[in-house]
Each structure stands twice: as structure tokens, then as C-alpha cells.
Amino acid sequence: MRAGKTSAAAVLLAAAACATMGGSPAQRAALDQDFQLARGASAAVDALTVRFTEVMEDSRCPVGVQCIRAGEAKVHLELRTASGQSDDVVLSTARTQQRYASLGAYDVHLVSLDPPRRTDVAHPRYVATLRVTRH
């Protein structure tokens, strides 16, 4: 019976250590440094958790196509602080649109989105490059 209690405690500790938004383990990232986050993944930065949920729009000019305008991609992120504050935000790759959001003492910046848009790839494996700073 003791082995059962030990196993249960180990499972609870592992679950607590891996608990993040979406139920998957969060990678660790440092404040004031760029980090990459795949769609569906989470990162813990200081006392903030960032989850990259989806690309809501991608109208960027495709590779190999000449466009009049560069276009933009819009990225949806879920933010949550250790104190329980949370927010859903949409950030844009366009320089003239919202490229960062604030929650508590943190600013989350969208640095870039990869891969570049292509006409021959229907469902790209998006990776956002983000940076979290304190203000």
C-alpha cells in the first residue's frame, strides 16, 4: 500500500510541475530575450505563462509572389500571471498594428512569425518568436 501512496504523490507532483494552460508542459524562457513558441505550446517567463493558440489570419505576401502590400498575420495568445490575471490577445506582424500586449507587470512582444507564407502549404507549422519584458 505504501508503494501506491508514493506513486500517487509522484503523479501529483509531476502534474503540478507540468500544469499550464492547455494541459501540456510549458517550456522555460528568460525575460528580455527572444524565444520561439510553436502553435499550441506554452512558455513560462518569470511569473507569466504565454500560450500560442492560433494564427487567426495570414495575409502576408507569399514567397515567390510580387505583392503590392506586404500583408500581415494575426496571432492569438493566452496570457496568465501567477497571481491569476489572464487575458486573450491578438498581436499582428504588421508594423502599423498592435505588436505587443500588457498584462500585470509584463509586456509580450510579437517579434516575428515563421514560416513565411507559401501558396503550396495549406497548414504550415507556425512558430512565433516572442519577447517578454517587465515594465
ZADO-1210 file (C-alpha; in nm, 4 decimals, padded with zeros to 6 digits):
<atoms>
<atom x="00.0000" y="00.0000" z="00.0000" code="MET" pos="1"/>
<atom x="00.2906" y="00.2349" z="00.0655" code="ARG" pos="2"/>
<atom x="00.4043" y="00.1984" z="-00.2955" code="ALA" pos="3"/>
<atom x="00.0584" y="00.3153" z="-00.4063" code="GLY" pos="4"/>
<atom x="00.0819" y="00.6270" z="-00.1898" code="LYS" pos="5"/>
<atom x="00.4303" y="00.7004" z="-00.3208" code="THR" pos="6"/>
<atom x="00.3127" y="00.6594" z="-00.6823" code="SER" pos="7"/>
<atom x="00.0120" y="00.8834" z="-00.6220" code="ALA" pos="8"/>
<atom x="00.2310" y="01.1516" z="-00.4657" code="ALA" pos="9"/>
<atom x="00.4748" y="01.1316" z="-00.7577" code="ALA" pos="10"/>
<atom x="00.1903" y="01.1694" z="-01.0070" code="VAL" pos="11"/>
<atom x="00.0542" y="01.4726" z="-00.8191" code="LEU" pos="12"/>
<atom x="00.3980" y="01.6355" z="-00.8056" code="LEU" pos="13"/>
<atom x="00.4545" y="01.5742" z="-01.1757" code="ALA" pos="14"/>
<atom x="00.1120" y="01.7151" z="-01.2607" code="ALA" pos="15"/>
<atom x="00.1771" y="02.0264" z="-01.0517" code="ALA" pos="16"/>
<atom x="00.5143" y="02.0798" z="-01.2152" code="ALA" pos="17"/>
<atom x="00.3667" y="02.0470" z="-01.5641" code="CYS" pos="18"/>
<atom x="00.0397" y="02.2319" z="-01.5099" code="ALA" pos="19"/>
<atom x="-00.0040" y="02.5071" z="-01.7659" code="THR" pos="20"/>
<atom x="-00.2733" y="02.6410" z="-01.9909" code="MET" pos="21"/>
<atom x="-00.3870" y="02.3670" z="-02.2233" code="GLY" pos="22"/>
<atom x="-00.2526" y="02.0894" z="-02.0009" code="GLY" pos="23"/>
<atom x="00.0845" y="02.0483" z="-02.1733" code="SER" pos="24"/>
<atom x="00.4174" y="02.1308" z="-02.0091" code="PRO" pos="25"/>
<atom x="00.5453" y="02.4844" z="-02.0603" code="ALA" pos="26"/>
<atom x="00.8953" y="02.5489" z="-02.1847" code="GLN" pos="27"/>
<atom x="01.1036" y="02.7968" z="-01.9860" code="ARG" pos="28"/>
<atom x="01.2080" y="03.1281" z="-02.1370" code="ALA" pos="29"/>
<atom x="01.4029" y="03.4237" z="-01.9998" code="ALA" pos="30"/>
<atom x="01.2845" y="03.7820" z="-01.9595" code="LEU" pos="31"/>
<atom x="01.4125" y="04.0297" z="-02.2211" code="ASP" pos="32"/>
<atom x="01.5213" y="03.7538" z="-02.4607" code="GLN" pos="33"/>
<atom x="01.3576" y="03.6321" z="-02.7803" code="ASP" pos="34"/>
<atom x="01.2163" y="03.2790" z="-02.7648" code="PHE" pos="35"/>
<atom x="01.0278" y="03.0621" z="-03.0096" code="GLN" pos="36"/>
<atom x="00.6887" y="02.9117" z="-02.9379" code="LEU" pos="37"/>
<atom x="00.5145" y="02.6630" z="-03.1658" code="ALA" pos="38"/>
<atom x="00.1406" y="02.6870" z="-03.2207" code="ARG" pos="39"/>
<atom x="-00.0326" y="02.5065" z="-02.9335" code="GLY" pos="40"/>
<atom x="00.2672" y="02.5356" z="-02.6995" code="ALA" pos="41"/>
<atom x="00.3182" y="02.7353" z="-02.3785" code="SER" pos="42"/>
<atom x="00.6143" y="02.9113" z="-02.2221" code="ALA" pos="43"/>
<atom x="00.6737" y="03.0202" z="-01.8635" code="ALA" pos="44"/>
<atom x="00.8574" y="03.3521" z="-01.8419" code="VAL" pos="45"/>
<atom x="00.9146" y="03.4712" z="-01.4866" code="ASP" pos="46"/>
<atom x="00.5621" y="03.4684" z="-01.3315" code="ALA" pos="47"/>
<atom x="00.3830" y="03.4794" z="-01.6695" code="LEU" pos="48"/>
<atom x="00.2628" y="03.1927" z="-01.8864" code="THR" pos="49"/>
<atom x="00.2142" y="03.2558" z="-02.2587" code="VAL" pos="50"/>
<atom x="00.0254" y="03.0110" z="-02.4827" code="ARG" pos="51"/>
<atom x="00.0287" y="03.0461" z="-02.8625" code="PHE" pos="52"/>
<atom x="-00.3169" y="02.9185" z="-02.9588" code="THR" pos="53"/>
<atom x="-00.3604" y="03.0013" z="-03.3258" code="GLU" pos="54"/>
<atom x="-00.2899" y="03.2153" z="-03.6267" code="VAL" pos="55"/>
<atom x="-00.6181" y="03.3938" z="-03.6859" code="MET" pos="56"/>
<atom x="-00.5220" y="03.5428" z="-04.0223" code="GLU" pos="57"/>
<atom x="-00.2269" y="03.5217" z="-04.2571" code="ASP" pos="58"/>
<atom x="-00.2426" y="03.7637" z="-04.5480" code="SER" pos="59"/>
<atom x="00.1355" y="03.8058" z="-04.5765" code="ARG" pos="60"/>
<atom x="00.2692" y="03.8117" z="-04.9287" code="CYS" pos="61"/>
<atom x="00.3627" y="03.4517" z="-05.0230" code="PRO" pos="62"/>
<atom x="00.7211" y="03.3573" z="-05.1047" code="VAL" pos="63"/>
<atom x="00.7889" y="03.3987" z="-05.4765" code="GLY" pos="64"/>
<atom x="00.4903" y="03.6283" z="-05.5373" code="VAL" pos="65"/>
<atom x="00.5177" y="04.0015" z="-05.6041" code="GLN" pos="66"/>
<atom x="00.2599" y="04.1871" z="-05.3935" code="CYS" pos="67"/>
<atom x="00.1547" y="04.5498" z="-05.3780" code="ILE" pos="68"/>
<atom x="00.1366" y="04.5302" z="-04.9982" code="ARG" pos="69"/>
<atom x="00.3247" y="04.3090" z="-04.7512" code="ALA" pos="70"/>
<atom x="00.0114" y="04.1924" z="-04.5664" code="GLY" pos="71"/>
<atom x="00.0041" y="04.0716" z="-04.2084" code="GLU" pos="72"/>
<atom x="-00.0520" y="03.7735" z="-03.9833" code="ALA" pos="73"/>
<atom x="-00.2542" y="03.7905" z="-03.6616" code="LYS" pos="74"/>
<atom x="-00.1517" y="03.5663" z="-03.3726" code="VAL" pos="75"/>
<atom x="-00.3793" y="03.4756" z="-03.0795" code="HIS" pos="76"/>
<atom x="-00.2081" y="03.4334" z="-02.7404" code="LEU" pos="77"/>
<atom x="-00.3429" y="03.3405" z="-02.3981" code="GLU" pos="78"/>
<atom x="-00.1606" y="03.5161" z="-02.1127" code="LEU" pos="79"/>
<atom x="-00.1793" y="03.4264" z="-01.7433" code="ARG" pos="80"/>
<atom x="00.0134" y="03.5558" z="-01.4427" code="THR" pos="81"/>
<atom x="00.0957" y="03.3528" z="-01.1331" code="ALA" pos="82"/>
<atom x="-00.1453" y="03.5783" z="-00.9389" code="SER" pos="83"/>
<atom x="-00.4349" y="03.4659" z="-01.1607" code="GLY" pos="84"/>
<atom x="-00.4702" y="03.7594" z="-01.4008" code="GLN" pos="85"/>
<atom x="-00.5419" y="03.6427" z="-01.7549" code="SER" pos="86"/>
<atom x="-00.6120" y="03.7859" z="-02.0973" code="ASP" pos="87"/>
<atom x="-00.6562" y="03.6708" z="-02.4564" code="ASP" pos="88"/>
<atom x="-00.4732" y="03.8968" z="-02.7009" code="VAL" pos="89"/>
<atom x="-00.4274" y="03.9226" z="-03.0765" code="VAL" pos="90"/>
<atom x="-00.0931" y="04.0568" z="-03.1980" code="LEU" pos="91"/>
<atom x="-00.0009" y="04.1463" z="-03.5544" code="SER" pos="92"/>
<atom x="00.3135" y="04.1152" z="-03.7633" code="THR" pos="93"/>
<atom x="00.2312" y="04.4491" z="-03.9346" code="ALA" pos="94"/>
<atom x="00.4383" y="04.7412" z="-03.8081" code="ARG" pos="95"/>
<atom x="00.1289" y="04.9647" z="-03.8085" code="THR" pos="96"/>
<atom x="-00.0821" y="04.7256" z="-03.5958" code="GLN" pos="97"/>
<atom x="-00.0663" y="04.6085" z="-03.2337" code="GLN" pos="98"/>
<atom x="00.2586" y="04.4142" z="-03.1896" code="ARG" pos="99"/>
<atom x="00.2589" y="04.3879" z="-02.8082" code="TYR" pos="100"/>
<atom x="00.0183" y="04.3475" z="-02.5175" code="ALA" pos="101"/>
<atom x="00.0472" y="04.4100" z="-02.1437" code="SER" pos="102"/>
<atom x="-00.0738" y="04.2033" z="-01.8506" code="LEU" pos="103"/>
<atom x="00.0193" y="04.2938" z="-01.4943" code="GLY" pos="104"/>
<atom x="00.3861" y="04.3911" z="-01.4890" code="ALA" pos="105"/>
<atom x="00.4608" y="04.2232" z="-01.8247" code="TYR" pos="106"/>
<atom x="00.4691" y="04.3251" z="-02.1901" code="ASP" pos="107"/>
<atom x="00.4555" y="04.0480" z="-02.4509" code="VAL" pos="108"/>
<atom x="00.6013" y="04.1414" z="-02.7919" code="HIS" pos="109"/>
<atom x="00.5476" y="03.9558" z="-03.1198" code="LEU" pos="110"/>
<atom x="00.8879" y="03.9704" z="-03.2887" code="VAL" pos="111"/>
<atom x="00.8097" y="03.7544" z="-03.5929" code="SER" pos="112"/>
<atom x="00.6099" y="03.4610" z="-03.7278" code="LEU" pos="113"/>
<atom x="00.7584" y="03.1722" z="-03.9238" code="ASP" pos="114"/>
<atom x="00.7483" y="03.0164" z="-04.1708" code="PRO" pos="115"/>
<atom x="00.6919" y="03.2775" z="-04.4379" code="PRO" pos="116"/>
<atom x="00.3594" y="03.2271" z="-04.6162" code="ARG" pos="117"/>
<atom x="00.3651" y="02.9903" z="-04.9139" code="ARG" pos="118"/>
<atom x="00.0946" y="02.9121" z="-05.1665" code="THR" pos="119"/>
<atom x="00.1829" y="02.5401" z="-05.1742" code="ASP" pos="120"/>
<atom x="00.1490" y="02.4754" z="-04.7969" code="VAL" pos="121"/>
<atom x="-00.2077" y="02.4594" z="-04.6652" code="ALA" pos="122"/>
<atom x="-00.1324" y="02.4086" z="-04.2943" code="HIS" pos="123"/>
<atom x="00.2105" y="02.5416" z="-04.2009" code="PRO" pos="124"/>
<atom x="00.3709" y="02.4624" z="-03.8667" code="ARG" pos="125"/>
<atom x="00.3689" y="02.8134" z="-03.7299" code="TYR" pos="126"/>
<atom x="00.6300" y="02.9272" z="-03.4793" code="VAL" pos="127"/>
<atom x="00.6052" y="03.2701" z="-03.3149" code="ALA" pos="128"/>
<atom x="00.9143" y="03.4478" z="-03.1923" code="THR" pos="129"/>
<atom x="00.8192" y="03.6403" z="-02.8781" code="LEU" pos="130"/>
<atom x="00.9886" y="03.8535" z="-02.6121" code="ARG" pos="131"/>
<atom x="00.8548" y="03.9215" z="-02.2609" code="VAL" pos="132"/>
<atom x="00.9682" y="04.2290" z="-02.0681" code="THR" pos="133"/>
<atom x="00.8748" y="04.3788" z="-01.7302" code="ARG" pos="134"/>
<atom x="00.7652" y="04.7404" z="-01.7015" code="HIS" pos="135"/>
</atoms>
